[in-house]
Amino acid sequence: GVDPDVSLGSSGATIRDLALNSRQLNTKEGRELGHLLFGLPYLDPEMAGGPFFLENIACDLPKLMDLAVEAHHYGTFEVCRKFHLTEGLCAVAAKIAGFEKYRDDAQGFLEGQLDILLVLGTILQKASELRAANKEVEPDSLIHELRDVLVLGPYLENHCYYAGHIIELAAFASSFGYRIAPEHRSAISFVINELNQT
């Protein structure tokens, strides 16, 4: 929603100016590329600012996209659990001409991310049942096992963080024309409603 061509303070520089002149990235890991890829269709779809440099190695957009796909397959989940990486891949594949070949990969990674909503929904449903029965979560319960798998811990904030990012991803992807399966749409509604009740 922010106009990228409005001056920032007294400098006269714009967000687009910053994007066109910020090409040196202090990483070579594709898992770090999500926000960059997401912003490119809006700020520099023609790569007018020139290549990016990942630890001094020049990378054009096809190389960045290949790194993003590779990171989806082999990278860790330490950086926002790849939510933004998936968003970036979806954005470039949908909005920059010539990158449509990545759309199937993007759809597949999107569906994998959205499947997590089904697990979150199960956790929240079981927690709701325990709350209604005025019981605590047992250490050997399904809730505990699923939280361990997702590395959530017991804190409600972690559940909200996870759900919020996946739902954000779904909203952006849908706006880009990606398919959101009916079961994922139902899971989104269920998770939001469950979190609103806690």
Salt bridges, closest charged atoms under 4 A:
ASP5 OD1 - ARG16 NE 2.70
GLU29 OE1 - ARG31 NE 2.54
ASP44 OD2 - ARG23 NH2 2.53
GLU78 OE1 - ARG31 NH1 2.87
GLU87 OE1 - HIS84 ND1 3.21
ASP115 OD1 - HIS184 NE2 2.71
GLU129 OE1 - LYS126 NZ 3.87
ASP148 OD2 - HIS144 NE2 3.95
GLU168 OE2 - HIS84 ND1 3.72
